[in-house]
Amino acid sequence: MQTSATDAWALADALLAGPERKIPVADDVREAGAALSDAVWSMSAGVDVEHFEALAQARIRAGQHLAAVARSGRAWCASSRQK
């Protein structure tokens, strides 16, 4: 079976309920980042040191990435692709 980039976009549109979606705004991205941070922080309670450090690093990296996305004002969605 051969596929193309067009096929991938069509699949994304079908899976995400059509080509038109609201692009998350900075506040939404920040809110998602805070929720993720809280969830990872909760998961780290009661784990051994090695797992705590891994979760802390994941929380920090995810927070940095989402902060950069919020600052840039851009988030990926199928409708934002270039044709």
C-alpha positions as CSV (number, residue, x, y, z in Angstrom):
1,M,0.0,0.0,0.0
2,Q,1.4,3.4,-1.0
3,T,0.5,6.6,0.8
4,S,1.3,10.2,0.3
5,A,1.4,13.3,2.4
6,T,-2.1,14.1,1.0
7,D,-3.4,10.8,2.3
8,A,-1.9,11.5,5.8
9,W,-3.6,14.9,5.9
10,A,-6.9,13.4,4.8
11,L,-6.6,10.7,7.5
12,A,-5.8,13.5,10.1
13,D,-8.9,15.4,8.9
14,A,-11.1,12.3,9.2
15,L,-9.8,11.4,12.6
16,L,-10.0,14.9,14.0
17,A,-13.6,15.5,12.7
18,G,-12.9,17.7,9.6
19,P,-10.4,20.2,8.5
20,E,-11.7,23.2,10.5
21,R,-10.6,23.3,14.2
22,K,-10.0,26.0,16.6
23,I,-6.3,26.6,17.1
24,P,-5.5,26.7,20.8
25,V,-4.7,30.1,22.1
26,A,-1.8,30.9,24.4
27,D,-4.0,30.8,27.6
28,D,-5.3,27.3,26.6
29,V,-1.8,26.0,26.1
30,R,-0.7,27.5,29.4
31,E,-3.7,25.9,31.1
32,A,-2.9,22.5,29.6
33,G,0.7,22.9,30.7
34,A,-0.3,23.6,34.3
35,A,-2.7,20.6,34.3
36,L,0.0,18.4,32.9
37,S,2.5,19.7,35.5
38,D,0.1,19.1,38.3
39,A,-0.6,15.5,37.1
40,V,3.0,14.6,36.8
41,W,3.8,16.2,40.2
42,S,1.0,14.0,41.7
43,M,2.4,10.9,40.1
44,S,5.8,11.6,41.6
45,A,4.6,11.3,45.2
46,G,5.8,8.2,46.8
47,V,8.1,6.9,44.0
48,D,11.8,6.1,44.4
49,V,14.4,8.7,43.7
50,E,15.2,7.5,40.2
51,H,11.6,7.7,39.1
52,F,11.1,11.0,40.8
53,E,14.1,12.5,38.9
54,A,12.8,11.1,35.6
55,L,9.3,12.5,36.2
56,A,10.7,15.9,37.3
57,Q,12.7,16.1,34.1
58,A,9.7,15.2,32.0
59,R,7.6,17.8,33.8
60,I,10.2,20.5,33.2
61,R,10.7,19.6,29.5
62,A,7.0,19.5,28.8
63,G,6.5,22.8,30.6
64,Q,9.3,24.4,28.7
65,H,7.9,23.2,25.4
66,L,4.4,24.3,26.1
67,A,5.6,27.7,27.3
68,A,7.5,28.1,24.0
69,V,4.4,27.1,22.1
70,A,2.3,29.6,24.0
71,R,4.9,32.4,23.4
72,S,5.0,31.7,19.7
73,G,1.2,31.8,19.4
74,R,1.3,28.8,17.1
75,A,0.1,25.3,17.6
76,W,-0.2,22.6,15.0
77,C,-3.5,21.5,13.6
78,A,-4.5,20.0,10.3
79,S,-6.1,23.1,9.1
80,S,-2.9,25.2,9.6
81,R,-0.9,23.1,7.1
82,Q,0.4,24.7,4.0
83,K,-1.1,23.5,0.7
